[in-house]
Amino acid sequence: MHSSWANVDWHLIWNSNFGDPYRIDKRLPNVGEHQIHMNPQAARDLGIADGDYVYVDANPADRPYLGATPSDPFYKVSRLMLRLTYNAAYPYHVVMMKHGSFIATEKTVKAQQTRPDGLSLTEEGYISNFRFGSQQSVTRNWHMPMHQTDTLFHKSKAFMSFLFGGEADNHAVNTVPKECLIRITKAEDGGLGGKGPWKPALNGMAPEAEGDSMLKYLAGGFAGKGEAGGGASFE
């Protein structure tokens, strides 16, 4: 997938639950933004509603970068913030975020704060999927040492050959999908302008908040018996 989640507007729109070509909520860094999936009960136990913005923090020894302190202006740029979406497919203590989207930078954050439309689009044409941070804010690679050197002789991992020096794994040293321990805390309400709940979570179609019609649909209640001639009847 790599950067395909962000290479054209339509990919950004359908990449997550929060795509919006009109950007009614001007906090969106683009026509869409990234999301993290979390078990609904786990989120509720942390006081997080479906669609809220959250901070995601990992090992402070080196994430989001070595020597990071909240007083450093770059800390706000690099600390991961994104939308949380309820997903009952994940166990209570497990969350998931797709990799490969374009990271926030000092220039994209400045663009959000200075452009009239609030887009994270820089003068050079780079645009981020995140208001702040990225997957790199919380994960790092587990390269074997011989794959991180300039000169060490070793066997190629993908071909029947030998080589000297570095060899990337499926991605690279600092931008890979990996597991890690994280802490999630609420950052902002999901509603427009950071006030109240994210409206689509209240329409009866969202996970763990299904209305009567959605519950009936999930139970197969809208499907009728087949009719003669190959047709089907529906209530």
N, CA, C and O of each residue as an XYZ file, in Angstrom:
940
protein
N       0.841     -1.202      0.000
C       0.000      0.000      0.000
C       0.871      1.246      0.000
O       0.664      2.158     -0.801
N       1.847      1.282      0.902
C       2.784      2.385      0.977
C       2.045      3.720      1.004
O       1.184      3.914      1.862
N       2.347      4.637      0.106
C       1.720      5.953      0.165
C       0.424      6.018     -0.635
O      -0.107      7.108     -0.847
N      -0.096      4.878     -1.085
C      -1.320      4.906     -1.891
C      -2.511      5.448     -1.121
O      -3.502      5.866     -1.719
N      -2.417      5.442      0.228
C      -3.511      6.005      1.013
C      -3.574      7.519      0.888
O      -4.515      8.135      1.388
N      -2.611      8.122      0.244
C      -2.572      9.582      0.237
C      -2.183     10.174     -1.104
O      -1.896     11.369     -1.180
N      -2.166      9.375     -2.165
C      -1.613      9.934     -3.406
C      -2.636     10.710     -4.229
O      -2.237     11.519     -5.066
N      -3.932     10.501     -4.031
C      -4.960     11.309     -4.694
C      -6.084     11.560     -3.693
O      -6.215     10.847     -2.697
N      -6.887     12.577     -3.970
C      -7.936     12.959     -3.019
C      -8.912     11.826     -2.722
O      -9.296     11.623     -1.571
N      -9.315     11.085     -3.757
C     -10.325     10.055     -3.516
C      -9.793      8.960     -2.606
O     -10.558      8.390     -1.828
N      -8.520      8.656     -2.681
C      -7.955      7.670     -1.763
C      -8.012      8.189     -0.324
O      -8.288      7.434      0.609
N      -7.750      9.477     -0.159
C      -7.840     10.066      1.166
C      -9.270     10.025      1.694
O      -9.492      9.823      2.888
N     -10.224     10.217      0.813
C     -11.622     10.260      1.249
C     -12.095      8.898      1.727
O     -12.752      8.808      2.764
N     -11.775      7.830      0.991
C     -12.276      6.516      1.414
C     -11.299      5.749      2.277
O     -11.580      4.620      2.682
N     -10.147      6.350      2.566
C      -9.151      5.682      3.387
C      -9.616      5.468      4.828
O      -9.202      4.505      5.473
N     -10.473      6.356      5.337
C     -10.903      6.254      6.726
C     -12.368      6.631      6.847
O     -13.007      6.991      5.858
N     -12.900      6.550      8.055
C     -14.285      6.944      8.310
C     -14.470      8.453      8.277
O     -15.600      8.934      8.360
N     -13.396      9.201      8.159
C     -13.463     10.641      8.343
C     -13.184     11.433      7.073
O     -12.886     12.625      7.137
N     -13.279     10.776      5.917
C     -13.111     11.483      4.662
C     -14.257     12.447      4.418
O     -15.415     12.118      4.677
N     -13.944     13.634      3.921
C     -14.965     14.642      3.648
C     -14.432     15.613      2.601
O     -13.590     16.452      2.920
N     -14.908     15.517      1.347
C     -14.394     16.405      0.298
C     -14.697     17.874      0.573
O     -14.042     18.753      0.012
N     -15.687     18.155      1.436
C     -16.045     19.542      1.743
C     -15.311     20.075      2.977
O     -15.315     21.279      3.231
N     -14.681     19.174      3.743
C     -13.965     19.558      4.955
C     -14.818     20.481      5.820
O     -14.402     21.583      6.177
N     -16.018     20.010      6.149
C     -16.914     20.803      6.990
C     -16.249     21.109      8.324
O     -16.364     22.218      8.845
N     -15.546     20.112      8.878
C     -14.741     20.351     10.074
C     -13.343     20.747      9.613
O     -12.583     19.915      9.115
N     -13.016     22.004      9.780
C     -11.759     22.536      9.244
C     -10.532     22.024      9.980
O      -9.410     22.370      9.613
N     -10.721     21.207     11.012
C      -9.558     20.603     11.658
C      -8.945     19.527     10.784
O      -7.773     19.193     10.959
N      -9.711     18.968      9.837
C      -9.150     17.950      8.951
C      -7.931     18.506      8.230
O      -8.004     19.582      7.636
N      -6.812     17.791      8.272
C      -5.615     18.294      7.595
C      -5.702     18.207      6.079
O      -4.885     18.795      5.369
N      -6.698     17.470      5.582
C      -6.836     17.214      4.162
C      -8.301     16.897      3.916
O      -9.136     17.164      4.781
N      -8.639     16.332      2.755
C     -10.017     15.895      2.521
C     -10.324     14.598      3.271
O     -11.444     14.090      3.226
N      -9.334     14.088      3.943
C      -9.492     12.942      4.823
C      -8.402     13.004      5.861
O      -7.534     13.876      5.811
N      -8.443     12.083      6.805
C      -7.368     12.013      7.790
C      -7.277     10.598      8.329
O      -8.181      9.783      8.146
N      -6.180     10.328      8.990
C      -5.889      8.976      9.441
C      -6.694      8.632     10.690
O      -7.195      9.519     11.382
N      -6.813      7.333     10.971
C      -7.579      6.877     12.121
C      -6.892      5.695     12.786
O      -6.074      5.005     12.178
N      -7.241      5.478     14.042
C      -6.787      4.309     14.778
C      -8.016      3.544     15.240
O      -8.981      4.142     15.716
N      -7.985      2.216     15.103
C      -9.105      1.356     15.457
C      -8.950      0.886     16.897
O      -7.855      0.524     17.328
N     -10.064      0.897     17.642
C     -10.003      0.488     19.045
C     -11.289     -0.211     19.434
O     -12.365      0.134     18.945
N     -11.175     -1.196     20.315
C     -12.340     -1.884     20.854
C     -13.255     -0.862     21.532
O     -12.781     -0.058     22.334
N     -14.546     -0.875     21.230
C     -15.449      0.153     21.774
C     -15.460      0.229     23.296
O     -15.438      1.325     23.857
N     -15.495     -0.917     23.974
C     -15.532     -0.886     25.436
C     -14.242     -0.342     26.014
O     -14.259      0.394     27.001
N     -13.115     -0.705     25.398
C     -11.830     -0.173     25.857
C     -11.803      1.345     25.716
O     -11.302      2.046     26.595
N     -12.341      1.848     24.609
C     -12.368      3.296     24.402
C     -13.277      3.973     25.416
O     -12.906      4.993     25.996
N     -14.457      3.419     25.634
C     -15.379      4.023     26.596
C     -14.791      4.050     27.999
O     -15.009      4.997     28.755
N     -14.046      3.009     28.341
C     -13.425      2.964     29.663
C     -12.372      4.052     29.840
O     -12.024      4.405     30.967
N     -11.866      4.582     28.735
C     -10.903      5.684     28.779
C     -11.580      7.037     28.563
O     -10.908      8.066     28.490
N     -12.911      7.036     28.461
C     -13.633      8.279     28.246
C     -13.534      8.800     26.830
O     -13.645     10.004     26.600
N     -13.323      7.893     25.868
C     -13.142      8.283     24.467
C     -14.355      7.845     23.656
O     -14.712      6.667     23.647
N     -14.983      8.791     22.979
C     -16.137      8.497     22.138
C     -15.694      8.199     20.714
O     -14.596      8.574     20.302
N     -16.550      7.528     19.974
C     -16.282      7.228     18.575
C     -16.079      8.525     17.806
O     -16.956      9.390     17.802
N     -14.935      8.664     17.159
C     -14.646      9.867     16.386
C     -13.835     10.918     17.096
O     -13.439     11.904     16.474
N     -13.570     10.743     18.388
C     -12.732     11.712     19.108
C     -11.301     11.698     18.584
O     -10.833     10.701     18.035
N     -10.620     12.819     18.764
C      -9.170     12.856     18.536
C      -8.464     12.324     19.775
O      -8.876     12.592     20.904
N      -7.401     11.571     19.550
C      -6.622     11.030     20.662
C      -5.146     11.290     20.426
O      -4.695     11.445     19.291
N      -4.402     11.335     21.530
C      -2.947     11.302     21.478
C      -2.502      9.855     21.640
O      -3.069      9.106     22.435
N      -1.485      9.473     20.883
C      -0.911      8.138     20.983
C       0.569      8.292     21.314
O       1.334      8.858     20.533
N       0.963      7.784     22.479
C       2.342      7.914     22.946
C       2.954      6.538     23.152
O       2.287      5.618     23.626
N       4.218      6.401     22.797
C       4.945      5.144     22.992
C       6.080      5.375     23.984
O       6.000      6.264     24.832
N       7.127      4.580     23.875
C       8.229      4.631     24.834
C       8.880      6.018     24.845
O       9.467      6.418     23.840
N       8.792      6.755     25.944
C       9.345      8.113     25.954
C      10.871      8.165     25.872
O      11.449      9.241     25.724
N      11.521      7.003     25.969
C      12.983      6.991     25.847
C      13.437      7.430     24.465
O      14.508      8.019     24.317
N      12.620      7.142     23.445
C      13.019      7.548     22.099
C      11.848      7.882     21.183
O      12.053      8.091     19.987
N      10.638      7.938     21.705
C       9.483      8.286     20.894
C       8.792      9.516     21.479
O       8.601      9.558     22.694
N       8.408     10.510     20.697
C       8.483     10.525     19.239
C       9.878     10.800     18.681
O      10.105     10.649     17.480
N      10.818     11.203     19.546
C      12.207     11.334     19.102
C      13.078     11.404     20.354
O      12.591     11.689     21.448
N      14.353     11.146     20.181
C      15.282     11.174     21.309
C      15.330     12.568     21.931
O      15.462     13.571     21.229
N      15.221     12.612     23.245
C      15.319     13.878     23.945
C      14.073     14.729     23.904
O      14.128     15.914     24.232
N      12.943     14.155     23.507
C      11.706     14.924     23.387
C      11.220     15.412     24.744
O      11.205     14.659     25.717
N      10.826     16.674     24.798
C      10.218     17.248     25.995
C       9.032     18.102     25.558
O       9.091     18.742     24.508
N       7.956     18.123     26.347
C       6.779     18.916     25.965
C       7.063     20.393     25.748
O       6.301     21.060     25.048
N       8.124     20.918     26.321
C       8.461     22.331     26.144
C       9.108     22.622     24.793
O       9.202     23.783     24.393
N       9.548     21.605     24.097
C      10.168     21.763     22.780
C       9.062     22.008     21.750
O       8.135     21.203     21.665
N       9.124     23.093     20.964
C       8.083     23.351     19.958
C       7.888     22.191     18.986
O       6.776     21.978     18.501
N       8.939     21.446     18.694
C       8.809     20.335     17.753
C       8.039     19.165     18.357
O       7.537     18.310     17.627
N       7.943     19.120     19.681
C       7.203     18.036     20.335
C       5.750     18.024     19.881
O       5.199     16.954     19.623
N       5.125     19.177     19.780
C       3.737     19.252     19.334
C       3.593     18.787     17.889
O       2.604     18.148     17.532
N       4.581     19.111     17.061
C       4.550     18.689     15.656
C       4.626     17.172     15.531
O       3.947     16.577     14.693
N       5.448     16.552     16.360
C       5.771     15.141     16.179
C       4.934     14.196     17.031
O       4.912     12.997     16.754
N       4.250     14.686     18.051
C       3.424     13.817     18.886
C       2.174     13.408     18.111
O       1.461     14.264     17.586
N       1.910     12.122     18.038
C       0.839     11.608     17.183
C      -0.538     11.975     17.721
O      -0.873     11.669     18.865
N      -1.333     12.636     16.877
C      -2.740     12.882     17.146
C      -3.535     12.435     15.929
O      -3.171     12.753     14.797
N      -4.604     11.708     16.152
C      -5.459     11.292     15.057
C      -6.828     10.895     15.595
O      -7.051     10.880     16.806
N      -7.736     10.577     14.689
C      -9.099     10.187     15.077
C      -9.130      8.726     15.522
O      -8.382      7.883     15.026
N     -10.018      8.459     16.469
C     -10.239      7.091     16.915
C     -11.586      6.604     16.412
O     -12.591      7.307     16.512
N     -11.595      5.390     15.868
C     -12.845      4.798     15.399
C     -13.110      3.502     16.140
O     -12.203      2.695     16.339
N     -14.356      3.304     16.547
C     -14.735      2.074     17.238
C     -14.701      0.900     16.266
O     -15.186      0.996     15.139
N     -14.123     -0.204     16.719
C     -14.081     -1.406     15.890
C     -14.052     -2.616     16.817
O     -13.029     -2.911     17.434
N     -15.173     -3.306     16.910
C     -15.294     -4.442     17.827
C     -14.515     -5.666     17.361
O     -14.479     -6.674     18.068
N     -13.894     -5.601     16.190
C     -13.098     -6.733     15.708
C     -11.791     -6.866     16.479
O     -11.131     -7.903     16.406
N     -11.407     -5.814     17.226
C     -10.128     -5.849     17.932
C     -10.325     -6.166     19.409
O     -11.269     -5.672     20.026
N      -9.440     -6.988     19.983
C      -9.526     -7.302     21.407
C      -9.385     -6.037     22.263
O      -8.985     -4.977     21.782
N      -9.718     -6.182     23.517
C      -9.769     -5.046     24.434
C      -8.448     -4.290     24.498
O      -8.454     -3.060     24.548
N      -7.329     -4.982     24.497
C      -6.026     -4.333     24.686
C      -5.243     -4.148     23.388
O      -4.032     -3.931     23.429
N      -5.908     -4.229     22.247
C      -5.221     -4.132     20.952
C      -5.838     -3.010     20.121
O      -7.060     -2.887     20.032
N      -4.979     -2.200     19.518
C      -5.431     -1.190     18.568
C      -4.674     -1.377     17.258
O      -3.657     -2.069     17.216
N      -5.172     -0.759     16.191
C      -4.524     -0.899     14.885
C      -4.589      0.428     14.134
O      -5.619      1.102     14.111
N      -3.460      0.782     13.522
C      -3.406      1.927     12.641
C      -2.677      1.523     11.375
O      -1.594      0.942     11.441
N      -3.256      1.820     10.227
C      -2.585      1.521      8.968
C      -1.349      2.403      8.804
O      -1.300      3.532      9.291
N      -0.352      1.858      8.106
C       0.879      2.617      7.886
C       0.833      3.256      6.501
O      -0.112      3.053      5.738
N       1.849      4.016      6.201
C       2.060      4.470      4.834
C       1.517      5.838      4.498
O       1.681      6.289      3.364
N       0.880      6.519      5.431
C       0.357      7.845      5.114
C       1.412      8.915      5.358
O       2.405      8.689      6.050
N       1.175     10.073      4.780
C       2.174     11.137      4.813
C       2.175     11.838      6.170
O       1.127     12.216      6.692
N       3.371     12.001      6.725
C       3.531     12.465      8.096
C       3.355     13.985      8.202
O       3.498     14.718      7.223
N       3.045     14.426      9.408
C       3.024     15.858      9.687
C       4.456     16.360      9.838
O       5.327     15.650     10.342
N       4.682     17.573      9.402
C       5.990     18.213      9.510
C       5.791     19.623     10.065
O       4.660     20.085     10.219
N       6.893     20.295     10.359
C       6.780     21.679     10.828
C       6.047     22.546      9.801
O       5.273     23.432     10.163
N       6.301     22.279      8.518
C       5.662     23.095      7.478
C       4.174     22.786      7.334
O       3.383     23.694      7.079
N       3.773     21.510      7.494
C       2.341     21.213      7.378
C       1.573     21.781      8.570
O       0.448     22.256      8.417
N       2.177     21.731      9.748
C       1.520     22.310     10.922
C       1.397     23.831     10.765
O       0.363     24.410     11.099
N       2.452     24.471     10.260
C       2.401     25.916     10.014
C       1.316     26.239      8.994
O       0.599     27.229      9.137
N       1.194     25.394      7.953
C       0.173     25.626      6.937
C      -1.225     25.575      7.548
O      -2.072     26.414      7.243
N      -1.465     24.579      8.418
C      -2.777     24.474      9.061
C      -3.099     25.719      9.866
O      -4.254     26.139      9.940
N      -2.088     26.302     10.461
C      -2.297     27.438     11.349
C      -2.342     28.779     10.630
O      -2.784     29.771     11.209
N      -1.893     28.826      9.375
C      -1.803     30.104      8.668
C      -2.669     30.179      7.415
O      -3.073     31.272      7.018
N      -2.962     29.046      6.783
C      -3.795     29.079      5.578
C      -5.246     29.385      5.959
O      -5.723     28.891      6.981
N      -5.959     30.190      5.158
C      -7.367     30.470      5.460
C      -8.239     29.214      5.486
O      -9.205     29.143      6.245
N      -7.894     28.214      4.647
C      -8.695     26.996      4.602
C      -8.245     25.938      5.608
O      -8.905     24.909      5.756
N      -7.132     26.176      6.301
C      -6.669     25.237      7.314
C      -6.066     23.959      6.787
O      -5.801     23.048      7.571
N      -5.834     23.850      5.478
C      -5.217     22.656      4.912
C      -3.774     22.518      5.371
O      -3.111     23.510      5.672
N      -3.290     21.277      5.423
C      -1.893     21.035      5.780
C      -0.990     21.080      4.551
O       0.071     20.457      4.544
N      -1.389     21.794      3.534
C      -0.664     21.880      2.263
C       0.432     22.927      2.344
O       0.167     24.094      2.631
N       1.676     22.502      2.086
C       2.808     23.430      2.143
C       2.986     24.146      0.807
O       2.379     23.774     -0.197
N       3.819     25.168      0.813
C       4.103     25.909     -0.416
C       4.758     25.024     -1.457
O       4.619     25.264     -2.657
N       5.478     23.994     -1.002
C       6.152     23.080     -1.937
C       5.207     22.020     -2.500
O       5.604     21.258     -3.381
N       3.960     21.954     -2.010
C       2.997     20.992     -2.539
C       2.847     19.720     -1.727
O       2.104     18.821     -2.121
N       3.543     19.628     -0.598
C       3.413     18.449      0.276
C       2.218     18.626      1.193
O       1.987     19.716      1.717
N       1.448     17.541      1.390
C       0.279     17.607      2.260
C       0.245     16.380      3.164
O       0.560     15.274      2.725
N      -0.127     16.568      4.394
C      -0.091     15.503      5.387
C      -1.463     14.884      5.598
O      -2.488     15.524      5.364
N      -1.472     13.626      6.046
C      -2.706     12.946      6.464
C      -2.991     13.155      7.944
O      -4.058     12.779      8.431
N      -2.054     13.746      8.656
C      -2.169     13.911     10.102
C      -2.125     15.394     10.465
O      -1.445     16.179      9.804
N      -2.836     15.764     11.492
C      -2.650     17.103     12.047
C      -1.284     17.192     12.713
O      -0.557     18.171     12.544
N      -0.945     16.143     13.479
C       0.339     16.102     14.168
C       0.860     14.672     14.162
O       0.090     13.717     14.272
N       2.176     14.536     14.032
C       2.811     13.232     14.150
C       2.539     12.293     12.990
O       2.116     12.711     11.912
N       2.793     11.000     13.237
C       2.602      9.957     12.227
C       2.835      8.610     12.888
O       3.032      8.525     14.100
N       2.810      7.553     12.076
C       3.135      6.237     12.623
C       4.570      6.190     13.157
O       4.877      5.400     14.050
N       5.434      7.028     12.613
C       6.814      7.070     13.082
C       6.929      7.635     14.498
O       7.959      7.472     15.152
N       5.881      8.292     14.964
C       5.909      8.834     16.314
C       5.897      7.738     17.374
O       6.287      7.972     18.518
N       5.445      6.534     16.992
C       5.298      5.479     18.004
C       6.055      4.201     17.687
O       6.331      3.425     18.602
N       6.402      3.947     16.433
C       7.049      2.684     16.080
C       8.459      2.915     15.558
O       8.800      3.996     15.078
N       9.261      1.870     15.665
C      10.584      1.851     15.034
C      10.893      0.420     14.616
O      10.235     -0.525     15.052
N      11.893      0.278     13.773
C      12.158     -1.016     13.147
C      12.951     -1.948     14.055
O      13.568     -1.522     15.031
N      12.918     -3.230     13.706
C      13.690     -4.245     14.409
C      14.720     -4.877     13.469
O      14.916     -6.092     13.489
N      15.359     -4.075     12.667
C      16.396     -4.579     11.767
C      17.459     -5.368     12.524
O      17.864     -4.994     13.625
N      17.899     -6.458     11.920
C      19.079     -7.118     12.461
C      20.277     -6.180     12.324
O      20.338     -5.413     11.363
N      21.231     -6.218     13.258
C      22.349     -5.266     13.214
C      23.098     -5.268     11.890
O      23.524     -4.211     11.425
N      23.268     -6.445     11.266
C      24.042     -6.473     10.026
C      23.325     -5.771      8.872
O      23.938     -5.491      7.843
N      22.037     -5.488      9.037
C      21.309     -4.781      7.990
C      21.344     -3.271      8.190
O      20.765     -2.528      7.397
N      22.011     -2.815      9.233
C      22.054     -1.384      9.527
C      23.468     -0.823      9.439
O      23.725      0.285      9.910
N      24.367     -1.561      8.855
C      25.751     -1.106      8.755
C      26.112     -0.775      7.319
O      25.355     -1.064      6.392
N      27.272     -0.167      7.146
C      27.762      0.166      5.807
C      28.647     -0.922      5.216
O      28.790     -1.010      3.996
N      29.243     -1.752      6.071
C      30.292     -2.629      5.565
C      30.131     -4.102      5.914
O      30.765     -4.930      5.261
N      29.334     -4.478      6.889
C      29.306     -5.858      7.360
C      28.821     -6.820      6.281
O      27.816     -6.567      5.616
N      29.538     -7.919      6.114
C      29.209     -8.929      5.118
C      28.092     -9.828      5.652
O      28.151    -10.287      6.793
N      27.086    -10.074      4.833
C      25.992    -10.953      5.271
C      25.228    -11.495      4.066
O      25.374    -11.012      2.944
N      24.425    -12.495      4.327
C      23.587    -13.092      3.292
C      22.392    -12.194      3.010
O      21.795    -11.624      3.923
N      22.063    -12.080      1.761
C      20.863    -11.337      1.397
C      19.634    -12.046      1.937
O      19.574    -13.276      1.918
N      18.679    -11.313      2.406
C      17.495    -11.950      2.979
C      16.449    -12.280      1.922
O      15.578    -13.114      2.168
N      16.513    -11.647      0.752
C      15.482    -11.863     -0.260
C      15.966    -12.668     -1.462
O      15.144    -13.179     -2.223
N      17.257    -12.792     -1.648
C      17.799    -13.481     -2.813
C      18.930    -14.415     -2.380
O      19.468    -14.284     -1.281
N      19.281    -15.353     -3.252
C      20.411    -16.251     -2.985
C      21.694    -15.528     -3.342
O      22.258    -15.737     -4.416
N      22.149    -14.683     -2.444
C      23.357    -13.904     -2.700
C      23.922    -13.405     -1.383
O      23.309    -13.566     -0.328
N      25.112    -12.789     -1.459
C      25.751    -12.189     -0.299
C      26.088    -10.742     -0.635
O      26.266    -10.394     -1.803
N      26.172     -9.916      0.372
C      26.464     -8.520      0.120
C      27.113     -7.884      1.339
O      27.132     -8.452      2.431
N      27.638     -6.700      1.121
C      28.218     -5.912      2.192
C      27.269     -4.761      2.522
O      26.705     -4.129      1.628
N      27.104     -4.503      3.810
C      26.415     -3.294      4.214
C      24.913     -3.411      4.363
O      24.360     -4.503      4.490
N      24.263     -2.246      4.342
C      22.856     -2.151      4.690
C      21.916     -2.809      3.703
O      22.182     -2.886      2.504
N      20.812     -3.277      4.245
C      19.752     -3.848      3.421
C      18.432     -3.617      4.131
O      18.227     -4.098      5.246
N      17.545     -2.890      3.493
C      16.260     -2.591      4.109
C      15.417     -3.856      4.219
O      15.542     -4.772      3.406
N      14.561     -3.896      5.230
C      13.599     -5.002      5.290
C      12.398     -4.582      4.461
O      12.563     -3.939      3.424
N      11.188     -4.931      4.896
C      10.028     -4.596      4.062
C       9.852     -3.096      3.881
O       9.161     -2.665      2.958
N      10.462     -2.298      4.743
C      10.416     -0.856      4.542
C      11.788     -0.252      4.815
O      12.662     -0.310      3.951
N      11.993      0.313      5.970
C      13.285      0.930      6.262
C      13.440      1.040      7.763
O      12.574      0.599      8.518
N      14.538      1.624      8.193
C      14.851      1.618      9.620
C      13.825      2.396     10.436
O      13.495      1.990     11.551
N      13.316      3.499      9.908
C      12.491      4.370     10.751
C      11.035      4.494     10.302
O      10.296      5.293     10.878
N      10.601      3.745      9.310
C       9.226      3.928      8.809
C       8.573      2.593      8.518
O       8.302      2.274      7.361
N       8.322      1.819      9.541
C       7.805      0.480      9.280
C       6.597      0.171     10.155
O       6.427      0.777     11.213
N       5.753     -0.771      9.719
C       4.645     -1.203     10.564
C       5.131     -2.240     11.577
O       5.553     -3.333     11.199
N       5.072     -1.903     12.832
C       5.539     -2.810     13.870
C       4.590     -2.750     15.063
O       3.787     -1.827     15.198
N       4.705     -3.750     15.912
C       3.943     -3.740     17.152
C       4.722     -2.988     18.224
O       5.952     -3.035     18.258
N       4.008     -2.303     19.088
C       4.643     -1.645     20.220
C       3.595     -1.371     21.286
O       2.394     -1.404     21.017
N       4.059     -1.103     22.491
C       3.175     -0.719     23.581
C       2.929      0.783     23.510
O       3.863      1.565     23.335
N       1.675      1.176     23.644
C       1.335      2.595     23.546
C       0.353      2.989     24.645
O      -0.258      2.141     25.296
N       0.227      4.275     24.827
C      -0.784      4.840     25.720
C      -1.668      5.764     24.893
O      -1.173      6.582     24.118
N      -2.984      5.625     25.062
C      -3.934      6.448     24.319
C      -4.686      7.339     25.302
O      -5.220      6.864     26.304
N      -4.722      8.626     25.005
C      -5.462      9.574     25.832
C      -6.285     10.495     24.932
O      -5.881     10.814     23.814
N      -7.418     10.906     25.429
C      -8.272     11.787     24.637
C      -7.624     13.145     24.465
O      -7.065     13.704     25.408
N      -7.705     13.677     23.236
C      -7.151     14.991     22.939
C      -8.248     16.036     22.756
O      -8.186     17.119     23.337
N      -9.269     15.700     21.933
C     -10.342     16.651     21.634
C     -11.626     15.896     21.330
O     -11.590     14.745     20.895
N     -12.756     16.546     21.560
C     -14.029     15.978     21.128
C     -14.041     15.828     19.613
O     -13.374     16.575     18.897
N     -14.806     14.856     19.137
C     -14.880     14.618     17.705
C     -15.840     15.511     16.956
O     -15.771     15.596     15.730
N     -16.748     16.191     17.674
C     -17.736     17.038     17.020
C     -17.133     18.260     16.363
O     -15.972     18.593     16.598
N     -17.928     18.930     15.536
C     -17.446     20.091     14.796
C     -16.808     21.114     15.728
O     -17.376     21.490     16.753
N     -15.636     21.545     15.352
C     -14.942     22.532     16.150
C     -14.485     22.040     17.504
O     -14.143     22.843     18.372
N     -14.472     20.722     17.701
C     -14.025     20.172     18.968
C     -15.061     20.240     20.076
O     -14.716     20.238     21.257
N     -16.341     20.301     19.691
C     -17.413     20.393     20.678
C     -18.391     19.226     20.499
O     -19.025     19.085     19.454
N     -18.497     18.403     21.532
C     -19.464     17.321     21.503
C     -19.038     16.136     20.664
O     -17.906     16.082     20.183
N     -19.950     15.178     20.485
C     -19.610     13.941     19.766
C     -19.573     14.123     18.258
O     -20.179     15.042     17.707
N     -18.853     13.230     17.611
C     -18.809     13.155     16.149
C     -20.185     12.685     15.672
O     -20.631     11.604     16.059
N     -20.860     13.475     14.843
C     -22.259     13.238     14.510
C     -22.538     11.873     13.898
O     -23.532     11.252     14.274
N     -21.702     11.358     12.960
C     -22.002     10.034     12.390
C     -22.059      8.909     13.423
O     -22.643      7.859     13.155
N     -21.460      9.115     14.599
C     -21.531      8.086     15.634
C     -22.912      8.018     16.270
O     -23.203      7.096     17.031
N     -23.765      8.997     15.958
C     -25.091      9.064     16.564
C     -26.214      8.721     15.598
O     -27.389      8.834     15.948
N     -25.860      8.296     14.366
C     -26.905      8.094     13.351
C     -27.491      6.692     13.337
O     -28.280      6.358     12.453
N     -27.113      5.870     14.310
C     -27.669      4.520     14.382
C     -26.978      3.508     13.500
O     -27.407      2.356     13.439
N     -25.924      3.902     12.816
C     -25.220      2.994     11.916
C     -23.828      2.625     12.414
O     -23.171      1.772     11.817
N     -23.369      3.243     13.489
C     -22.002      3.065     13.951
C     -21.865      1.837     14.842
O     -22.838      1.420     15.469
N     -20.668      1.249     14.908
C     -20.433      0.087     15.766
C     -20.765      0.383     17.221
O     -20.409      1.437     17.749
N     -21.448     -0.556     17.860
C     -21.817     -0.469     19.272
C     -22.815      0.643     19.561
O     -23.087      0.948     20.722
N     -23.361      1.250     18.516
C     -24.397      2.271     18.696
C     -25.465      2.096     17.624
O     -26.048      3.070     17.149
N     -25.715      0.841     17.248
C     -26.642      0.549     16.158
C     -28.083      0.859     16.565
O     -28.520      0.526     17.667
N     -28.799      1.497     15.661
C     -30.219      1.736     15.862
C     -31.035      0.510     15.494
O     -30.484     -0.504     15.065
N     -32.348      0.603     15.660
C     -33.219     -0.540     15.398
C     -33.102     -1.039     13.963
O     -33.077     -2.246     13.726
N     -33.032     -0.119     13.007
C     -32.944     -0.532     11.604
C     -31.646     -1.276     11.315
O     -31.652     -2.280     10.603
N     -30.524     -0.787     11.870
C     -29.252     -1.462     11.643
C     -29.242     -2.829     12.312
O     -28.738     -3.791     11.733
N     -29.784     -2.933     13.509
C     -29.846     -4.228     14.186
C     -30.704     -5.205     13.393
O     -30.383     -6.390     13.299
N     -31.788     -4.705     12.827
C     -32.650     -5.565     12.002
C     -31.912     -6.019     10.746
O     -32.018     -7.176     10.338
N     -31.162     -5.098     10.136
C     -30.381     -5.438      8.941
C     -29.336     -6.504      9.263
O     -29.186     -7.477      8.524
N     -28.610     -6.314     10.377
C     -27.576     -7.265     10.751
C     -28.150     -8.646     11.043
O     -27.470     -9.655     10.862
N     -29.388     -8.691     11.490
C     -30.045     -9.962     11.778
C     -30.707    -10.570     10.547
O     -31.345    -11.620     10.635
N     -30.555     -9.907      9.394
C     -31.169    -10.420      8.167
C     -32.636    -10.119      8.051
O     -33.341    -10.759      7.271
N     -33.117     -9.145      8.821
C     -34.542     -8.882      8.865
C     -35.125     -8.221      7.637
O     -36.346     -8.194      7.482
N     -34.297     -7.689      6.764
C     -34.813     -7.038      5.568
C     -34.898     -7.988      4.376
O     -35.432     -7.619      3.330
N     -34.385     -9.189      4.520
C     -34.396    -10.148      3.418
C     -35.651    -11.002      3.516
O     -35.965    -11.539      4.578
N     -36.373    -11.126      2.392
C     -37.575    -11.953      2.357
C     -37.308    -13.277      1.667
O     -36.179    -13.563      1.271
N     -38.328    -14.065      1.529
C     -38.212    -15.354      0.854
C     -38.157    -15.149     -0.644
O     -38.760    -14.220     -1.180
N     -37.407    -16.051     -1.333
C     -37.338    -15.980     -2.776
C     -38.676    -16.247     -3.426
O     -39.477    -17.014     -2.889
N     -38.943    -15.631     -4.576
C     -40.192    -15.797     -5.307
C     -39.945    -16.587     -6.577
O     -38.805    -16.738     -7.015
N     -40.997    -17.081     -7.154
C     -40.927    -17.774     -8.430
C     -40.354    -16.843     -9.488
O     -40.645    -15.647     -9.507
N     -39.545    -17.401    -10.356
C     -38.935    -16.589    -11.406
C     -37.567    -16.057    -11.028
O     -36.962    -15.300    -11.788
N     -37.074    -16.443     -9.863
C     -35.717    -16.049     -9.479
C     -35.631    -14.732     -8.783
O     -34.533    -14.291     -8.444
N     -36.775    -14.063     -8.547
C     -36.738    -12.797     -7.874
C     -36.674    -12.970     -6.364
O     -36.688    -14.091     -5.856
N     -36.607    -11.877     -5.671
C     -36.613    -11.898     -4.218
C     -37.482    -10.761     -3.720
O     -37.504     -9.675     -4.298
N     -38.178    -11.021     -2.668
C     -39.012     -9.969     -2.084
C     -38.306     -9.397     -0.865
O     -37.568    -10.094     -0.168
N     -38.546     -8.117     -0.624
C     -37.928     -7.442      0.510
C     -38.991     -6.649      1.247
O     -39.903     -6.097      0.632
N     -38.874     -6.597      2.525
C     -39.823     -5.817      3.316
C     -39.592     -4.328      3.099
O     -40.296     -3.503      3.681
